[in-house]
């Protein structure tokens, strides 16, 4: 069916998918500028603020691959519609949360719906745009929307928190979600993989244990103690779950996480780059919004306005990055992203750029430029070399790596900050306590630069070609049946 769609219809499908991405990704960061407000209203600690962000991204990361494979099996349009309904309902529940604990729970409901949107939308795009160049441009638009929504979240949140109240940042999802639901019913065609994949409940459980235990250990360690039995227990559970995944998944004919994808050097590189880039972004926004409001004393609106340069650069650079990927491949955008994100982190870590308006603005512009360039190459690399029948799973791995990065960024940066801040002198200690966190952000940018250079060369592309050929061969019905015996 996708091959029969007119150009106008394909553009409309892209717009609908990007709308779903916009609201899901916006909710990754829109809450950042509301954190000081929530801290006062609910008397929240640093770890409490972390959980309001990470409860959302953690559930997303845990369920994205399940949603991708389920959509390939029973229909991408069906799962996409279900995701819109659950996400919109979760948003309404968040807007009426009576306490921080309820807000965290309702954020998890939101994330269940969100997990059905992003990877499924990417799979719909991959199967709608079959021409490689046209697909690269479409993914460039997708990447631009992802960058814009992540970076613009604090600005949108700042406007809403100061004019209407923090609860309104969730209510705005209601009309957008309903409109996307109507348009999907009317215009998005149904599609599924030629050979449905079987569920993998053991693999899914191991993923949830791994991500949940690891995140809990990182966030709660500053309060409970890094060597406390509780933290060591959760860290041990995460390690056991990782070992279990690595041993169990290769034995399945149709695993939740197909480790064969990682035979492709570009795919593996794109996955790690996504973790580093999104960890850098979430940590950057977490530190910046707290510094602007708690240290400089700005209100939510003006703190959000300071985030505008990041969103503006993402808006300009996202589509440009997509064109570069389509014409010259992923290397140039990744190198630009790595350099600018590293320089931005170093400005804050070594030169205290946050202490003056000019350097702060330069740091924000550089970071926005880098983040704008990083999305399209990692998304295109993740899905373009894989068989179309595996598009949902490959896209889910790419989306999962983003959410893992976002979760770890807030967890690690927040833990570093909490370790250096005394509760009695929060604002006084903040600047010095954040210094190691800025170095971590700079290190993430450097990782993007190095991995972008190493995993985008000729030998890396050759490994991707060989991996795709072997995957095609091994996923033929007769090969799967043989493996299942």
N, C-alpha and C positions, 0 to 999 in steps of 0.2 A: 504493500500500500504506500509506503513513503515515497517510492520511486514515481508514483503517479501524482503526487501532490504538486500543485503549481508553486512557482517561486513565492507568490504572495502568501499562500497557505503555509509554506515552510517558514516564512518570516513570522507569521502569526504564532505558529507553534513555538518558535524560538522566544518570542516575546512572552508567551504564557509561562514557559519554563523559567525564563529569567525573572518573572514576577515572583514565582515560588522561591527561587533562590534569594531574591531580594529580602523577603520577609523573614526567611529562616536565618540567613546570614546576618541581617540587621540585628536580630535578637541575640546574636553572639556578643555584640559590643554595645548595643543601645543602653544596656543597664549600667555601663561603666560610670557615666556621670551622675547616676542616681545613687551610687554606692555611699557617698557621704550622707545623703539624705536618709537612706535606709539605716545607716549606722546610728544616726541620731534617733530616728523614729522607733527602731527595734532594739536599740542598745547593742548593736552587733560588734563583734570582735573582727580582727583582720581575717581570721579563718572563716567566720560567718559570711563576710563579704566575698571571700573566695568561693564558698559553696554556692552562693546565688548565681555565680557565673559558671562554675564547673559542673554543677548538677545538670545543667542544660547540655554542655558540650560533652560531658562524660556519657550520657545516655545516647546522644547522637553517635559518638564514636563507637559505642558498643553495638548498636543496632543497624548501622548503615549497610554492612555487608549482608546481613540477613534480609534487609529490605531489597537490596539490589538483586540477590539471587531469587527471592520470592517473586519479584516483579518479572524477572526473566521467565519464571515458571508459570505464573497464573495470569499475567497480563500487566504491562507497565501502566496503562491508563487506569486500571482498577486500583492499583496500589497508590498511584498518584492522587486519585480522588479521595481515597481513604485518608491519606496523609493530610490533605487540605482540611478535611473535616476535623480530624483530631487536633491538628495544630491550632486551628481557629478556636476550638473549644478550650484548649489549654490556655490560650491567650486570654480568653474571657475569665477563666478561673484565676489566672495570675493577677488580673486587674482588681479582684475582690479579696485577695489573700489577707487574712486578719493578723498574721504573724510571719516572722522570717521562716519558721519551719514549714508553714503552709506554702509560702512562696517557693521554697526549694522543691517541695513535692510537686506543685503545679508546674514549675519549670520543667520537671522531668516528664510530665504529661505532654507539654509542648514539644519536647524533644522526641518523644515517641512518634508524633506526627511528622516532625521535621525530618526524621530519619527515613521516612517514606518519600520525601520530596527530592532532595538534592541528587542522590545517585540515580534515582529513577528518571529525573528530568534530564540528566546528562546522557543516560542510555537512550531516551527518546530522541535527543538531539543527534546522537551518533547514528541512529538508525533512520533519521529523517534526512540528514545531510550526508549523502553517500559519496559525493565527490570530495577527494582529500583536501583540495584548496578551499572549497566552500565550507567544508567542515572546520578547517583551521580558522577561518574567519568567524564562523559561528561560535567556536570555542573561545576566540578572542573577545567577542562580545560578552559571552558568559563570564570569562575571566575578569573583564572590566566591571561587570555588574557585581561580581563577588568582591572585588577590591573596593569598589565604591561603597557597597553596603557595609562592609566591615569597617572601613575608615569613617564613613559618614554616621555610623551609629551614635558616637558621642555627641555629634552636632544635633542630630534629630532628637536624641534623648535630652540634651540640654535645653532645647527650645520647649519641649513638652513638659519637662520637670518644672521649669520656671514659670510657664504660662498656665498650665492645667494641673500639673501634679504628676508624681512618678507613675501612678496607676494608668495614666493615659498612654504610656509607651507600649502597653500591651493591647489596649482597646483599638489602636489604629490598625491592628492586624485584622480586625473583624471585617470592615468593608473590603479590604484588599483580598482577604481569603475567600470571601463570598463571590467577588468578581472573578477571581481565578477559577473557582469551582464551576461557575456558569460557563466560562469560556472553554474550559477543559471538556466539559460535557458536549459542547457544541462543535469544537474544532479539532481536538487532539485525537488522532486515530489510535486504535488499539494495536499493540504489537507484543510479541513474546519471542523467546528463543526457540529455534526449531526443535531442540531437545531439552525439555525441562530438567532442571537440576533437582536432586532430592534434598530434603532438609538435612541439616547437620546440627542436631540439638546439643551434642557433646561439645563440638567446636564453639558453638554460640555461648554455652555456659563458661567455657574456659576463657573466651574473650572478655566476658563481663567480669569474671573474677580477676583477671589480669589488670584490666584498666581500672576497675573500682578499687581494688586493694592498693595498687600503686598510687593512685591519686589520694586516697585517704591517708596513706603513710606520709606522703610529702606534705600535705596540707596540715595535718595534725601534729607532725613531728616537733615544730617549734614549741607547741604547748605541752605535749606529753613527754618530750625528750626523745632525741634521736635513737637512744639505746634502750628505751623503755620496752618491756615485754609486748605491749600492745602494738607499737610501731614495728618492732622486729617481726611480730607475728604476721602483720599485714604485708610487710615486705617479703617475707618467706612465702606467703600464699601467692603473691604476684609472680615470684620466681618459679614456683611449682607449676602455676598455670602456663607460664611461657614454655617451660620444658614440655609440659603436656601437649601444648599446641604443636610444637616442633616435632614431636614423636607421633602424635595421633593423626594430624591432618594429611601427611604424605601417604598414609595407608588407605585413605578413602578414595574411591573412584571419583566422587564429586564433593570435595571438601568445601567448607565455608570459606576458608582462605586457601586459594590455590597457590601453593608455594612455587609452582612451576613458572608463574608470572615473573618471579624474581630472578630467573635465569637471564632475563633481559637487563643488561646494565642500565640503559636509559630508564626503564621502568623502576628499577630499584633506586636509582639516583633521584628520580622524580618523587618517589615516596619519601625518602629521607629529606630532600629539599623542602617538600611540603610541610613536614613536621617542624623543621628548623624555621622556615619563613613564618608560619602561623604561630609558633611559640614566641618568636620575636615580636610579631604584631600584638598578640594578646598581652604579653608582658609590657610592651611599650605603652599601650593604651591604659593598662592597669596602673602603672607608675605615673603616667602623665596626668591622668584625671585626678588621682589622689593628691599629687603635688600641686596642681593648679588650684584645687579647692581647699585642701587642708593646710598647705604651707603658704600659698600666695593669697588665700582668702577669697578667690573668685567665686561667683555664683555659678550654678550649673549651666546657664546660658552662655556666659562668657568663657567658661571652660570648654564647652562644646564648640564655640567659635574658634578657639585655638586649634581644634582638630580639623578645621576646614581645609588648611593647606594639604593635609594628608589625603582627604577625600578628593580634592581638586586634582592633585597629581595622579591619583588612581584613575580618575575619570579620563584624563588625557592619555595616560600611558597604557591603560588596559587594552583598548582597541589597537593602538599602535603596536603593542607587543604581539597581538594576534596576527597582524599583517606581517610582522617580521618573522614570526614562526612559519607562516604560510609560504613566504618567499625565500627565507634564508635558514630556516631551522631554529631550534631552541637555544643554541649556544649564545648568540649575541644578547638576547633579552636576559638570560640567566647571569651573564657576566655583568651587565649593567646593574641588575638587581643586587647581586652580591656586593659589588663595590660600594654602591650608594647606601645600602643598609648597614654595611660595616662602618663606613665613615660616620654615618649618623649616630650609631651606638658609641663610637669612640668620642665624638663631640660631647656627649653627655657623661661618659665614664671618666674621661681624662681632662676635659676642659670645662666641666660644669656648665654646659650650655643652658641648662634650665634656669640659671641664675639671672639671665638677662634676656630681654625680648628679641634682640637681633639674632644671637646664636641659637636661641630656642626655635625661632622661626626657620632658620637655615636647617636645623636638625629635623624639624617636622617635614619640610619640603623634600629633603633628601630621602627620608624614610618613605614618604608617600610615593616618590618616584620609583624607588626600588620595589616597593610592594606592588605597584601598578604593573611592573614588568614581569613579576614572578609567576602570576597566576596562569596565563595562557600557555607558556611552555610546559609547566608541570602537568596541566590537564591534558593537553594534546598528546604529550609523550605517554601518559598513562593509558590512553584509550586507542590511539591511532595505530599502534603496532599489534593490537590484539585481534583475534577473530571476532567478527560482529556478533556471533552467538554468545560470546563472553563479555559483551559490552557492559551489561549491568554489573557484573562482578568486578570487572576492571575499574569501572567508574566508582564503584563503592569503595574499593581499596584506596583510590585517589582521594575521595571525600573523607574516608576514615582517617587517613594520614593527616589531613587538615585539622580535623576535630581533635585528634590526639595531640597535635602540636598546640592547638588553642588551649586544651585542658592542661597540658604540662606547663605551658607558658605561665598561666595564671597560678598554677600550683607551686612551681619552682620559684618564680619571681616573688610571689606572695610569701612563701616560706623564708626566703632570704631576707625580705623586708621585715617580716615579723621577728626574725631572730635578732635583728639589730635595733628594734624599736621598743622602748619602754612604754608601757601603757600610760604612764603618768606624764610623759613628755613626748607625745606622738609627733607633733609638728616640729619640735626642736631637733629630734633625732632623725627625722625622715631623710633629709638630704644626704647625710653621711651613710645612713643605713642602706640607701638605694644604690650607692656606688658599685658594690659587687654585682647587683642586679643589672646595671647598665653594661658592665663588662660581659655578662652572659648574653645580653642582647647583641652586642657587637660580635661575640663569638658565633652566634647563630648566623649573622650576616656573612661572616667569613666562611662558614660551612657551605652556605649557598654558593658563594663564589668558587670555592675549590671543587665542590661536587659538580657544579654547572660546567666547569672546564673539563673535568675528568670524564664525565658520563655523556658527553655530547659529541665525542670525536668519532672517527671512522670505525675504529675497532668496537666502540660501544654500539654503533648502529648495526654493525655486522652481528653482534650478539643478539640484538633485538630481532633481526631477520631470522636467525637460527631458532630463537626461542619461539617465535610465532609459527614457524614451520613445524616444529616439534609439537607444539600445543595443538595445532590443527590435526596433526596425525594422531596424537594420543586421545583426542576428544571425538574421533570418529566412532560411530556406534559399535563396530566390531572390536575396536581397541578398548572401549569402556567396558564392554561385556567381558573381555578377557581379563581386564584388571580386576573387575568385580569378583571373578572366580578366584 
